[in-house]
Amino acid sequence: MKLRSKLVKLTVGAALPPIVLCLTLGAVLVNYERDAFRRGAIDRNRAFMTAVDAEVRGHVLTLTALAASKRLEVDDLPAFREEAQRVVKSQPDWQSVNLTLRPVSKCSIPIVLLAVTCRWCRISRACNGRCAPICR
């Protein structure tokens, strides 16, 4: 064997393992960064959803307190309007509170529906004894 071919084999043999190591470590690092980015995005989305849930929960709780007003039970709507106007002033995101009396299908039992129009959603609360929040 000539000296030249031995030197080429020696050079390739010496250079190949670091090249393979660099490629392997590069692939591992890219996968790690991709997973870290994905975890960060999921954590940010989870924090955002928690904040939105807390905000909506606060609106629903305030609306529930308003729906439990004694003025609605005794049909004193002018006094309820004043109370609702005070509540709207205390809620910076609220634009209006709507009170609607609707009969339920064939029976003549009216359901009181309170709806709040916010900057970013509409929250309704039916007040017929058992209330269930709806966010649209």
C-alpha positions in Angstrom: 0.0 0.0 0.0 1.2 3.4 -0.8 1.7 6.1 1.8 -0.8 8.3 0.1 -3.7 5.8 0.5 -2.7 5.1 4.1 -2.9 8.9 4.8 -6.3 9.2 3.2 -7.6 6.3 5.3 -6.1 7.7 8.4 -7.6 11.2 7.7 -11.1 9.8 6.9 -10.9 7.5 9.9 -9.9 10.4 12.2 -12.4 12.9 10.7 -15.5 10.6 10.4 -16.3 10.0 14.1 -16.3 13.7 15.1 -18.5 14.4 12.0 -21.0 11.7 13.0 -20.9 12.9 16.6 -21.7 16.5 15.5 -24.5 15.4 13.3 -26.0 13.2 16.0 -25.7 15.9 18.7 -27.2 18.5 16.2 -30.2 16.2 15.6 -30.7 15.7 19.4 -30.4 19.4 20.1 -32.9 20.3 17.4 -35.4 17.8 18.8 -34.8 19.1 22.3 -35.4 22.7 21.2 -38.5 21.7 19.3 -39.9 19.9 22.4 -39.0 22.9 24.6 -40.8 25.3 22.3 -43.9 23.0 22.2 -43.9 22.8 26.0 -43.6 26.6 26.3 -46.5 27.1 23.8 -48.7 24.7 25.7 -47.9 26.4 29.0 -48.6 29.8 27.6 -51.9 28.6 26.2 -52.8 26.9 29.5 -52.1 30.2 31.4 -54.2 32.1 28.9 -57.1 29.7 29.2 -56.9 29.9 33.0 -57.0 33.7 32.9 -60.0 33.7 30.5 -61.8 31.1 32.7 -61.2 33.2 35.8 -62.5 36.3 34.0 -65.6 34.6 32.7 -66.2 33.0 36.2 -66.1 36.4 37.8 -68.6 37.7 35.3 -70.9 34.7 35.9 -70.6 35.1 39.7 -71.5 38.8 39.5 -74.4 38.0 37.2 -75.6 35.3 39.5 -75.5 37.7 42.4 -77.5 40.2 40.3 -80.0 37.4 39.4 -80.6 36.6 43.0 -81.7 40.2 43.7 -84.8 40.5 45.9 -86.0 43.2 43.6 -86.5 40.6 40.9 -88.5 38.4 43.2 -90.9 41.2 44.2 -91.1 42.5 40.6 -89.7 45.9 41.4 -88.2 46.5 38.0 -87.3 50.2 38.4 -85.3 49.4 41.6 -83.7 46.5 39.8 -82.7 48.7 36.9 -81.0 51.1 39.3 -79.2 48.2 41.0 -78.2 46.8 37.5 -76.9 50.2 36.5 -74.7 50.4 39.6 -73.3 46.9 38.9 -72.6 47.8 35.2 -70.6 50.8 36.4 -68.5 48.6 38.7 -67.7 46.1 35.8 -65.3 47.8 33.3 -65.8 45.1 30.7 -69.6 45.1 30.7 -71.4 47.2 28.2 -75.0 46.4 29.1 -77.3 44.1 31.2 -80.5 42.9 29.5 -83.5 41.5 31.3 -85.9 39.4 29.3 -89.0 37.5 30.4 -89.7 34.5 28.2 -92.5 31.9 28.5 -91.3 28.4 28.4 -92.8 26.4 25.4 -96.3 25.2 26.2 -96.3 26.0 29.9 -96.8 29.6 30.9 -94.0 29.8 33.5 -91.9 32.8 32.6 -88.1 32.5 32.8 -86.1 35.5 33.6 -83.0 35.7 31.4 -80.2 38.1 32.4 -77.6 38.7 29.7 -74.4 40.7 29.9 -72.7 42.0 26.8 -69.0 42.2 27.4 -66.2 43.4 25.1 -65.4 39.8 24.0 -68.3 37.5 24.8 -71.9 37.3 25.8 -72.8 35.7 29.1 -76.4 34.7 29.9 -77.9 33.5 33.1 -81.3 31.9 33.3 -82.9 32.7 36.7 -85.7 30.2 37.2 -84.6 28.6 40.4 -81.7 26.6 38.9 -79.2 28.6 36.9 -76.7 27.4 34.4 -74.1 29.7 32.8 -73.8 30.0 29.1 -71.0 31.8 27.3 -71.3 32.5 23.6 
